[in-house]
């Protein structure tokens, strides 16, 4: 399902993507993400 198609009048594309990334299961889940940090600064993120 495309994020734009899942967005509605009440949720933005960013909110839909955030909800999906917060899931426990599925390919698009925070469990498949790696975040690069330096001190308290986020440098980048990859989701694979």
N, C-alpha and C positions, 0 to 999 in steps of 0.2 A: 504494500500500500504506500503510495507516495505521500510524503509529508504535506504537500500542498493540498492534496485531495482529502487528507484526514483533518486538516484545519477547518474550523467552522467560525461562525460569528462570535462564539464565546472563547475560542482558543486560537492563539496565533501559531504560526508554523514553528516558532522557537519553543513554545510551550508543548506542542505535540512532540517535537523531537526530544525535549527534556524528559517528558513522561516516558517515552520509549526507552531512552538511555537509562532510566531509573529502574527498569524491569530487572527481575532476577534471572529470567531465562530468555533465550533467543539470541540471534547473532548481533542484534543491536542492543546490547546490554552493558551496563557499567562494568560487569565482570570481565568483559573482553577489552577493556580500555587500559591504557598505560599513560601515566601523566609524568611529564618531566618537570621537576621543580628545582629551584636554587634558592636556598633560604626560605623565605615566605612568599616567593614569587613563582607563579606558574609560567613555565616556558613554552609548553606545548602539550598536545595530547594526540594519541593515535588509537583508533578503534579498529580492531581487526578480528 
